[in-house]
Structures are given as C-alpha cells and as structure tokens.
Amino acid sequence: MNSNDEKSALREHYRQMRLENNENFTFEKLLDIPEIASSKIIASYFSYGDEPNTDAINKNLIALGIRVLLPRINGEELEWRFWDGNLASVEKIIGIYEPTGELFIDLSHIDSVIVPALAIDHFGNRLGKGKGFYDRALASLDAFTIALIYSNEFTSTALPSESFDIKVKAALTPESLHRFS
C-alpha cells in the first residue's frame, strides 16, 4: 500500500471514529495556552460538520482583542481574511463558511494558527482531509501551530508522512495539551 492509499484508508477510519464523538466540547482551554494568550493575530478556521467546534473560540479570541483570520480557498491556496465575528461577513461555499473580509497579506505577522485535523500522532504529524491546503499554507508561516482534535484522534501509532507534510507544534484534546518538538 502506498502512502496515498494508506492516508486515504486512515482518513476514512478517523471520519468513522469522529461519528462516535457525540459530545460538543468547547476547547476553551486553548485560551490558557501561553502562545495563544500572547498572540495578536491568530489564523483559525470556521468548523463545520463534526469537526471540533471553533465558533466560541473564535468569538472569545475576538472579544479578547485578538485579530482573527479565517481561510478562504483561492485556487489551490488558502488566503487569510479578517473576521469580525459577524456571520454576515462569511458566505457558504460548497458547505464551508468562508470569510468575505479584508485580505490579510503580511503573513509574517500571524502569531498562531489553529489547524483542523482528522488525527495527530505523537510526533506532531497531522492527517488532514487530503487536499494539501494547510500544508501549503503552513509551509510559508513561522507561527505556533495547534490542532484541535478529539481524544480518540490522538494516536501513538505514527501517521504516514511525506516531505511536504507540515507538522504541528501542539495538539489540544478535550482532556490535555500535547506539545511536539
């Protein structure tokens, strides 16, 4: 089995496992992480479906005076746009809410990135949804990266990783914070 086939099988496995996560955790402990608390600009995402819910987190970050960016797909890349917490400033495109706010250009000012993931291993390898948007976006950023995952999505088994896959620096489950070097 090649790496792409292995990743596809793992994505299906973790999508099925995600259906078992029937509790709606808030992941509010994220706000206590020093790198997040000291950030001025955070790139986050607007969760959908059965992903860990980022709605309250994004709104709390804004309430704390942190500028929040959300991703918008532009061809094969993600671009980051400011979000003010108002649902009127997002539009639903192919089932995903994307921001309509001002384009953020100077990526060197992003302090932290909250990254979606289907699974994270104990090395910080991230299993995403397979399109590579976040790996391409993270490759150009020098920021603290953290994935929000459910407990059953943190694995001690190494996930397949390729040279273009970008590791995260931390993962937060409802129970604990995991840091990677």
Backbone torsions as a table, in degrees:
resi	resn	phi	psi	omega
1	MET	NA	127.0	178.9
2	ASN	-81.3	171.8	-175.0
3	SER	-60.3	-40.3	179.2
4	ASN	-64.2	-42.3	178.1
5	ASP	-65.7	-40.7	178.9
6	GLU	-63.6	-43.9	178.3
7	LYS	-63.9	-40.7	178.8
8	SER	-61.5	-43.5	178.9
9	ALA	-64.6	-40.9	178.3
10	LEU	-66.1	-39.3	177.4
11	ARG	-59.1	-45.0	179.2
12	GLU	-63.7	-42.4	177.9
13	HIS	-58.3	-49.0	-177.3
14	TYR	-72.7	-29.9	174.4
15	ARG	-64.5	-40.2	177.3
16	GLN	-66.3	-42.3	178.1
17	MET	-63.0	-36.6	-177.9
18	ARG	-61.2	-29.4	178.4
19	LEU	-63.2	-22.2	178.7
20	GLU	-78.9	-13.9	-178.0
21	ASN	-84.2	80.2	-174.8
22	ASN	-89.5	-0.4	178.1
23	GLU	-93.7	144.2	-179.0
24	ASN	-101.8	90.4	179.7
25	PHE	-80.2	150.4	-177.8
26	THR	-96.1	-19.4	-179.3
27	PHE	58.2	29.9	-179.3
28	GLU	-62.8	-21.4	178.1
29	LYS	-60.4	-17.9	177.6
30	LEU	-56.0	-37.0	-177.0
31	LEU	-67.3	-17.1	-179.9
32	ASP	-90.9	-7.3	-179.4
33	ILE	-74.5	125.7	-173.8
34	PRO	-51.8	-42.9	-178.8
35	GLU	-63.9	-34.6	178.6
36	ILE	-75.1	-47.2	-177.7
37	ALA	-60.9	-30.0	-178.3
38	SER	-93.1	-1.6	-178.2
39	SER	-74.1	144.6	173.5
40	LYS	-100.5	-31.7	178.3
41	ILE	-132.2	124.5	179.5
42	ILE	-123.7	128.9	171.5
43	ALA	-89.8	123.1	-178.7
44	SER	-123.7	-156.7	174.7
45	TYR	-151.1	161.8	178.5
46	PHE	-100.2	104.1	-175.4
47	SER	-65.4	154.4	176.2
48	TYR	-145.8	162.0	179.0
49	GLY	62.3	-130.7	-176.3
50	ASP	-98.9	18.0	175.3
51	GLU	-69.3	154.1	172.3
52	PRO	-54.0	132.7	-172.1
53	ASN	-72.4	122.8	179.2
54	THR	-103.2	-0.6	-175.1
55	ASP	-57.9	-55.0	-178.8
56	ALA	-65.1	-39.0	179.4
57	ILE	-60.6	-49.9	-178.7
58	ASN	-59.7	-43.8	-179.6
59	LYS	-67.2	-37.7	177.6
60	ASN	-67.6	-38.0	176.6
61	LEU	-60.9	-44.7	179.0
62	ILE	-62.3	-43.2	179.5
63	ALA	-62.2	-28.0	178.1
64	LEU	-82.6	-0.4	179.0
65	GLY	89.4	8.9	177.8
66	ILE	-85.9	134.2	178.1
67	ARG	-80.1	128.2	-176.5
68	VAL	-108.4	131.5	174.7
69	LEU	-110.1	143.4	174.1
70	LEU	-122.3	151.6	-177.7
71	PRO	-82.8	149.9	173.3
72	ARG	-133.3	131.2	-179.7
73	ILE	-75.8	129.4	177.3
74	ASN	-132.4	96.1	-175.0
75	GLY	68.0	-118.1	179.6
76	GLU	-100.3	4.4	-174.5
77	GLU	-119.7	161.7	170.2
78	LEU	-98.1	137.0	168.4
79	GLU	-115.7	153.4	-175.5
80	TRP	-108.0	134.2	179.5
81	ARG	-129.4	144.7	177.9
82	PHE	-64.5	145.8	174.4
83	TRP	-131.7	132.3	-176.1
84	ASP	-98.3	5.4	-179.4
85	GLY	92.2	-4.9	-177.6
86	ASN	-91.3	124.6	179.8
87	LEU	-65.4	-18.4	177.0
88	ALA	-70.5	-14.7	-179.1
89	SER	-102.3	25.7	170.0
90	VAL	-132.2	154.3	175.0
91	GLU	-130.9	147.8	-178.3
92	LYS	-89.1	119.1	179.4
93	ILE	-125.0	117.9	-178.6
94	ILE	50.3	45.3	176.0
95	GLY	80.7	-0.9	-177.5
96	ILE	-118.2	133.8	176.5
97	TYR	-79.1	128.7	178.6
98	GLU	-125.3	143.5	-176.9
99	PRO	-73.8	152.7	176.1
100	THR	-112.7	4.3	-176.5
101	GLY	-69.5	-174.9	-177.5
102	GLU	-60.8	135.0	177.0
103	LEU	-66.2	133.0	177.6
104	PHE	-99.4	122.3	-172.2
105	ILE	-102.8	-41.3	-173.5
106	ASP	-83.2	84.5	-174.6
107	LEU	-64.6	-17.9	179.6
108	SER	-67.2	-14.2	179.9
109	HIS	-91.4	-1.1	176.5
110	ILE	-76.5	122.0	-177.9
111	ASP	-86.7	-40.0	-176.6
112	SER	-142.7	153.5	177.2
113	VAL	-131.1	125.0	173.2
114	ILE	-93.4	118.4	-168.5
115	VAL	-111.8	133.4	173.8
116	PRO	-73.8	151.2	178.9
117	ALA	-157.3	150.6	171.3
118	LEU	-89.4	-29.5	179.0
119	ALA	-161.4	155.9	175.2
120	ILE	-135.7	137.4	175.4
121	ASP	-99.0	177.2	-174.9
122	HIS	-72.0	-0.1	173.5
123	PHE	-100.8	-7.9	-177.0
124	GLY	93.6	6.8	174.8
125	ASN	-69.8	136.6	-175.6
126	ARG	-111.7	132.4	171.0
127	LEU	-99.5	110.6	179.3
128	GLY	-95.3	-161.9	-176.3
129	LYS	-87.9	-5.8	169.2
130	GLY	106.9	0.4	-179.3
131	LYS	-96.8	-13.1	175.9
132	GLY	81.3	5.0	-178.1
133	PHE	-56.9	-47.9	-176.6
134	TYR	-72.4	-36.1	176.8
135	ASP	-61.6	-42.6	178.0
136	ARG	-65.8	-41.5	-179.0
137	ALA	-67.5	-44.4	-177.0
138	LEU	-69.3	-25.9	-179.4
139	ALA	-61.7	-25.9	-177.8
140	SER	-100.9	7.4	-177.9
141	LEU	-114.4	146.7	172.5
142	ASP	-118.7	78.6	-174.0
143	ALA	-138.2	162.8	171.8
144	PHE	-70.2	126.0	-178.8
145	THR	-116.2	133.3	-179.6
146	ILE	-139.4	135.7	177.6
147	ALA	-103.6	141.9	173.7
148	LEU	-100.1	121.9	-179.0
149	ILE	-141.3	159.1	172.5
150	TYR	-79.2	160.1	-175.4
151	SER	-57.1	-38.7	-178.2
152	ASN	-77.4	4.5	177.0
153	GLU	-105.5	0.7	173.7
154	PHE	-97.1	118.9	-172.5
155	THR	-120.4	142.6	175.1
156	SER	-85.2	-9.2	175.5
157	THR	-85.3	129.2	-178.9
158	ALA	-61.8	131.0	175.1
159	LEU	-81.9	149.5	177.0
160	PRO	-62.9	138.8	-176.9
161	SER	-139.1	140.6	178.4
162	GLU	-117.7	170.6	-174.1
163	SER	-59.9	-29.0	-178.1
164	PHE	-88.5	-6.7	178.7
165	ASP	-75.3	131.2	-178.9
166	ILE	-101.7	125.4	178.1
167	LYS	-75.9	153.7	172.2
168	VAL	-94.4	158.9	-179.5
169	LYS	-88.2	-17.7	179.7
170	ALA	-158.8	160.6	173.3
171	ALA	-137.0	139.3	179.1
172	LEU	-117.0	122.9	171.3
173	THR	-103.8	170.0	177.4
174	PRO	-58.4	-25.1	-177.3
175	GLU	-97.1	-31.5	-171.8
176	SER	-157.1	162.9	176.5
177	LEU	-102.0	131.8	176.5
178	HIS	-116.3	126.5	178.9
179	ARG	-110.4	147.9	-179.1
180	PHE	-126.7	145.0	179.3
181	SER	-98.4	NA	NA
